[in-house]
Amino acid sequence: MNPTSSDLARPFLVQARRLLLQIHEPRIAACLRALSSEQIWWRANPACNSVGNLVLHLEGNVKQWIVSGLGGAPDLRRRDQEFSEFGPIPRPKLLARLRKAVAEADRMMGKLDGEALARTYSIQGFRVTGLQAAFHVAEHFSHHAGQIILLTKMLGGKDLKFTRLPGERKKGSSKSISAL
């Protein structure tokens, strides 16, 4: 028996939502807490983005692709401003903006089904299916979360202890992909 798009929609969306809400957003929040305001807005050179820019960029991308693109909310994104900002936007405000965008995207993805994932949308000038849009956001978020983690390790000089292999987990906890 071949799986249908409806059979695959739910586990895909559960994993995409989990990546955003339970893995990457909390790690980015921990990075923001570990950095000073100056470090959040530090750029290695003019061609690089700061952690603050990357957070603004993730907020904009998630809202444009999921909340607006799949959900139909007005697209108010100003992408260039995400990178031209030099801050400082206070850490609590920056984090609140990211959390709000992720929560909105999570609610939207919770309403999607196989039919919505198969439908074609026009987002940021691209013609994509709902599946491609949701996959793009999860992949894009992962990519920039990794950059934020690397910058935080570079600036802080310490391991953030985000990775635990199954043998290193606390006694009684179950193995899961989030440990990877």
BARO-942919 format. One record per atom (N, C-alpha, C, O, CB): residue in one letter; x negated, z negated, y negated. Coordinates in steps of 0.02 Angstrom, whole numbers, plus 50000, padded with zeros to 5 digits. Glycine has a CB too. Layout:
AXZY
...
***
This chain:
M499585000050059
M500005000050000
M499565000049938
M499124995849932
M500484993950000
N499675004649892
N499295005049831
N499615000649777
N500225000649770
N499245012349806
P499204996949741
P499484992749688
P499744997149631
P499465002349616
P498954987749662
T500284994849599
T500564998449541
T500304995149477
T499994989849479
T501344998349543
S500424998449421
S500204995649358
S500534988849345
S500234984449315
S500365000349300
S501154988049369
S501494981649361
S501154976149402
S501114970449380
S502224982149380
D500914977949462
D500564973149504
D499904970849472
D499714965049479
D500424976149573
L499574975349437
L498924973849408
L498974971049337
L498494967949313
L498504980049408
A499524972149303
A499584970049234
A499504962549225
A499104960349183
A500264972149207
R499854958649264
R499844951449255
R499144948449265
R498914944849221
R500344948149304
P498794949949321
P498124946949329
P497634949349275
P497194945649253
P497854948549398
F497694955649255
F497254958249202
F497374954349138
F496894952049106
F497364965749191
L497994953649118
L498154950249055
L497974942849058
L497744940049009
L498894951049039
V498074939749116
V497874932749123
V497124931949112
V496904927349077
V498064930049194
Q496724936449140
Q496004936049132
Q495784937649060
Q495354934249033
Q495654940849181
A496084942649029
A495904944348960
A496074938548914
A495674936848870
A496274950748938
R496644935648922
R496854929848881
R496394923948893
R496204920448846
R497584927848896
R496214922748955
R495764917248973
R495084918148940
R494794913348914
R495684916749049
L494814924248942
L494164925448911
L494174923748836
L493714920548811
L493964932848920
L494694925948802
L494734924648730
L494844917348715
L494474914248676
L495284928848699
L495354914548745
L495604907848726
L495214902148758
L495104897048725
L496314907248745
Q495004902848820
Q494704897248855
Q493944897648862
Q493614892548875
Q495004896748923
I493654903548853
I492934904148863
I492584905648796
I492194901548772
I492774909548914
H492724911448768
H492334913548710
H492504909848646
H492044907848609
H492434920848699
E493134908848631
E493304905248569
E493024898148569
E492744896048518
E494074905048560
P493074894248623
P492774887648622
P492004887748615
P491714883348583
P492954883948686
R491684892748644
R490954893348637
R490764895048565
R490284892348539
R490684898648684
I491144899448534
I491014901148464
I491124894948421
I490744893648375
I491454907048440
A491654891148435
A491784884948397
A491204880148405
A490994876948356
A492434881648422
A490934879448465
A490354875048476
A489754877448436
A489374873448409
A490184874548551
C489654884048434
C489104886748395
C489194885248321
C488714883248288
C489044894348406
L489784886148295
L489904884648225
L489774877348209
L489514875648156
L490624886448205
R489964872948255
R489844865748245
R489094864148247
R488874859348215
R490214861648297
A488714868048285
A488004866648293
A487584869248234
A487004867448227
A487754869848357
L487874873548192
L487504876648138
L487684873648071
L488254871548060
L487624884148138
S487194873448025
S487334871547956
S487684877347921
S487684882947947
S486674869447919
S487964876047863
S488284881347825
S487784886847808
S487954892747811
S488574878447760
E487174885047792
E486654890047777
E486504894247839
E486414900247833
E486014886547752
Q486474891147897
Q486324894747959
Q486904899447978
Q486784904948003
Q486194889848016
I487514897447965
I488094901647981
I488054908247942
I488264913447968
I488754897947964
W487794908047881
W487774913947839
W487084917147835
W486984921747796
W488004912247770
W486604914747874
W485924917447875
W485924924347908
W486254925547958
W485444912747912
R485534928947878
R485434935647907
R484684936647916
R484294935047871
R485734941247860
A484484939147973
A483784940347987
A483494945547939
A482914945147920
A483684942548060
N483904950447921
N483704955647874
N484344959047851
N484884957747879
N483194960847906
P484314963547802
P484924966747776
P485304970947827
P485904972147817
P484744971047718
A484994973047881
A485344977047932
A485704972647983
A486064975248026
A484844981447968
C485624966147979
C485924961448027
C486524957847998
C486594957247937
C485404956348051
N486944955548041
N487524951548021
N487384944148033
N487004942348078
N488154953748058
S487704940047994
S487674932848005
S488194930848057
S488634934848074
S487784928947938
V488144924748081
V488664921948125
V489334922248089
V489844923948119
V488484914648147
G489344920448025
G489964920647986
G490264927647985
G490874928347993
G489834918247915
N489844932747975
N490104939647976
N490394941348043
N490924944548047
N489544944547958
L490064939348097
L490304940948164
L490974937548178
L491414940448210
L489794938848216
V491064931348154
V491704927848163
V492254931548125
V492804932548151
V491654920448139
L492114933448063
L492604937248024
L492774943948058
L493344946048059
L492354938547953
H492264947148086
H492354953448120
H492794952648183
H493224956848196
H491674956448139
L492684947348220
L493104946048279
L493824944748259
L494294947248291
L492834940148320
E493914940848207
E494594939548182
E494934946148165
E495504947348186
E494574934948119
G494594950448127
G494894956748107
G495044961348165
G495564964548167
G494434960248059
N494574961748213
N494654966148270
N495244963948314
N495644968048335
N494014966248311
V495284957548328
V495824954848371
V496504956048338
V496984958148371
V495714947348384
K496544954748273
K497184955748239
K497374963148236
K497954964948247
K497144952848168
Q496874967448222
Q497034974548216
Q497244977548283
Q497744981148287
Q496444978348188
W496864976148336
W496984979348400
W497564976348439
W497934980048471
W496354979148441
I497634969748438
I498154966548479
I498774964948437
I499324967248454
I497884960148511
V498694961048385
V499274958748346
V499624964548312
V500234965148313
V499054953448295
S499224968948280
S499524974748246
S499604980648294
S500154983448299
S499084976848187
G499064982448328
G499074988448369
G499574988148426
G499954992948436
G498404989648397
L499574982748464
L500034982148520
L500674978448500
L501204979748529
L499704978448578
G500624974048451
G501194969848432
G501624972648376
G502184970448367
G500964963248413
G501344977448339
G501744980548286
G501734977048219
G502074979148173
G502434981048308
A501334971648211
A501284968348146
A500914973048098
A500534977348119
A500904961448153
P501024972148033
P500664976447985
P499904975647993
P499654970148004
P500874974647912
D499544981247987
D498814981147992
D498524980247922
D498524984947882
D498544987748025
L498284974247908
L498014972547842
L497254972047842
L496954969447794
L498314966047818
R496944974347895
R496224973547903
R495824977247849
R495994982847830
R496004975947972
R495304973947825
R494814976847780
R494134975947812
R493764971247796
R494834973447708
R493984980347858
R493394979747901
R492744979047862
R492314974947880
R493344985747947
D492654982847810
D492024982547771
D491904975647742
D491324973547736
D492044987747715
Q492434972047724
Q492354965447695
Q492104960347747
Q491804955247729
Q493014963047666
E492234961647810
E491984957147862
E491224956847862
E490924951647878
E492244959447932
F490914962347844
F490184962847845
F489864961747777
F489274960047773
F489974969547872
S490244962647723
S489954961747657
S489994954547631
S489714952947580
S490304966347607
E490354950347668
E490414943247649
E489744939747657
E489414940547708
E490964939747692
F489554935847607
F488944931847611
F489084924347611
F488614920347612
F488484933647553
G489714922547610
G489914915547614
G489704911647553
G489524914547501
G489614912447675
P489734905247558
P489954901947619
P490714900847621
P490994897947575
P489604895247627
I491024903247673
I491704901147689
I491614894747729
I491254894747779
I492114906847729
P491924889347709
P491824883047745
P491964883647820
P492434887147841
P492274877547715
R491544880347859
R491604880547933
R492314879347957
R492554883147999
R491134875447963
P492664874147933
P493344873047959
P493814878947945
P494234880647987
P493644866747928
K493744882047887
K494174887647870
K494004893747913
K494444897247937
K494104889447796
L493354894947924
L493124900547965
L493384899748037
L493644904448066
L492354900947965
L493314893748063
L493544892348131
L494304892848136
L494574895348186
L493304885448153
A494654890348086
A495394890648087
A495634897848086
A496124899448120
A495684886848026
R495304902148049
R495494909148047
R495404912448116
R495834916148138
R495074912947994
L494834911048148
L494714913848214
L495224911248264
L495514915048303
L494004912248238
R495344904748264
R495814901748311
R496524904448301
R496884905648350
R495824894148304
K496714905448239
K497384908148225
K497444915248253
K497944917048283
K497524908148149
A496934919348242
A496944926248267
A496974926448343
A497344930348372
A496324930148242
V496574922148375
V496564921948448
V497244919448475
V497494922148525
V495994917448474
A497524914548443
A498184911948464
A498724917248456
A499154917948500
A498364905648424
E498704921048401
E499194926448391
E499114931848445
E499604934248473
E499104929548320
A498484933548459
A498354938648511
A498574936048580
A498854939848619
A497604940448513
D498464929748593
D498664926848657
D499424927148665
D499664928848719
D498414919548662
R499784925448613
R500514925748616
R500744932948627
R501204934248666
R500834923048550
M500424937648593
M500614944648600
M500474947148671
M500894950348702
M500234949048549
M499874945548697
M499704947848764
M500154944548817
M500264947448870
M498974946248780
G500404938548802
G500864935248848
G501524938948855
G501884937748903
G500984928248825
K501684943248808
K502314946948809
K502234953948841
K502734957248854
K502574947748738
L501614956048853
L501504962748879
L501644963148954
L501614958148990
L500784964948866
D501804969148977
D501904970349048
D501564977049066
D501234980049023
D502664970549066
G501644979249127
G501334985449150
G501534991449108
G501134995849095
G501504986649222
E502154991549088
E502404997149047
E502054997348979
E501855002648956
E503164996649038
A501974991548948
A501634991148883
A500894993048890
A500614996048845
A501704984048853
L500594991148946
L499884992848956
L499795000348968
L499275003148953
L499594988949015
A500295003648995
A500255010849009
A500435015048947
A500245020948944
A500715012649067
R500785012148899
R500995015748839
R500395017648797
R499875014248798
R501495011448798
T500445023048758
T499915025248714
T500055022748643
T500625022948619
T499855033048714
Y499525020348610
Y499565017648542
Y499045021148498
Y498565023948524
Y499455009948543
S499155020948434
S498655023248386
S498385017148350
S498745013848313
S498955028448335
I497735015648363
I497425009648335
I496765011648304
I496345014648337
I497335004048389
Q496665009948242
Q496045011348205
Q495855018748210
Q495255020448211
Q495475006848233
G496345023048213
G496215030148218
G496105032748289
G496005038748298
G495635031948177
F496125028348338
F496025030248408
F496705030548444
F497145026548429
F495555025248444
R496775035148491
R497355035448535
R497155031948600
R496725034448636
R497605042848549
V497455026248614
V497265022248673
V497885019648707
V498415018948677
V496795016448652
T497805018048771
T498345014548806
T498305007148789
T497805004748763
T498295015748883
G498835003648805
G498834996448796
G498284993148837
G497964988348815
G499504993448815
L498164995848897
L497624993248940
L496954994148906
L496544989548904
L497634996749008
Q496835000148878
Q496195001348844
Q496114996748784
Q495574994148771
Q496155008648822
A496654995548747
A496624991148688
A496454984048709
A496024980848679
A497284991448650
A496804981448758
A496684974548781
A495984973848810
A495644968848798
A497214972448832
F495764978848848
F495094978648877
F494574979048822
F494074975448824
F495004984348927
H494684983348773
H494214983848716
H494134977148682
H493564975048668
H494474989148666
V494674973748668
V494634967348632
V494264962148673
V493844958548646
V495334964848615
A494414961648738
A494064956748780
A493314958348783
A492894953848778
A494364956648851
E493144964748791
E492434966848795
E492094965848728
E491534963348725
E492384974248817
H492414967748674
H492134967248607
H492024959948589
H491504958148561
H492604970548556
F492504955748605
F492454948548592
F491864945648630
F491484941548604
F493104944948611
S491784947648694
S491224945248735
S490564947248705
S490094943248702
S491284947948806
H490514953448683
H489904956148654
H489684951948594
H489114949748590
H490004963448633
H490134950948547
H489954947248486
H489884939748498
H489504936448463
H490464948548432
A490254937048546
A490154929948564
A489434929048588
A489114924048572
A490664927648618
G489184933748628
G488494933448651
G487994933648593
G487494930148595
G488344939148699
Q488134937748543
Q487694937948484
Q487704931248447
Q487184928848426
Q487894943648437
I488294928448440
I488354921948406
I487984916548444
I487644912348414
I489094920048397
I488044916648510
I487694911748551
I486934912648544
I486574907648537
I487904912448626
L486694918748547
L485984920048539
L485734917648471
L485214914348467
L485834927448548
L486084919348417
L485874917148351
L485874909448347
L485424906548316
L486344920048297
T486364906248377
T486394898948376
T485804895948413
T485504891048390
T487054896448406
K485624898848470
K485044896348508
K484394897548468
K483954893248467
K484994899948576
M484344903248436
M483744904748396
M483684899848337
M483144897148325
M483774911948369
L484234898748302
L484214894448243
L484164887048260
L483854883248224
L484824895648200
G484464885148316
G484464878048336
G483904876148382
G483734870248388
G485104876448368
G483614881048416
G483054879648461
G483224875548522
G482804872048549
G482534876148423
K483854875948545
K484024872148605
K484544875848647
K484914880148622
K484284865148586
D484574874048710
D485054876848757
D485744873948741
D485804867948730
D484854875448832
L486234878148740
L486914875848724
L487294873548787
L487854870948781
L487304881448690
K487004874548845
K487274872148909
K487964875048924
K488414871548949
K487314864648909
F488054881548909
F488684884848923
F488724887148995
F489274888149022
F488784890648876
T488164888149027
T488154890849095
T488004885349145
T487504881849140
T487634896549101
R488454884749194
R488354880049249
R488484883849314
R489024886549324
R488814873749243
L487994883949357
L488094887149422
L488494882349466
L488504876349453
L487414888949455
P488814884949519
P489234880549560
P488894874149584
P489214868949585
P489484884449619
G488264874549604
G487914868549627
G487764863549573
G487604857749587
G487274870549660
E487824865649511
E487674861349453
E488304858249423
E488254854249377
E487314865249401
R488874859949450
R489504857449421
R489604850149441
R489314847649489
R490104861749445
K490014846849402
K490174839849417
K490524839349485
K490884843749505
K490624836849362
K490404833849518
K490704832649583
K491464832749578
K491754829749533
K490454825949612
G491774836349625
G492504836649627
G492794842549589
G493394843849596
G492784830449599
S492384846049550
S492664851749514
S492624857949558
S492194858549601
S492294852849448
S493084862549546
S493104868549587
S492684874049557
S492554874149497
S493824870949596
K492464878649599
K492084884449576
K492564889149541
K493134890149562
K491714887949636
S492314892149487
S492714897249453
S492254902249419
S491664900849408
S493194894049402
I492534907849402
I492144913049369
I491904910749300
I491414913449275
I492564919449362
S492244905849269
S492034903549203
S491354900249205
S491044899349152
S492554898749175
A491124898449263
A490464895449269
A489904900549262
A489324898749250
A490394891849335
L490074906949269
L489574912249265
L489324913449196
L488894917749185
L489844918549293
***
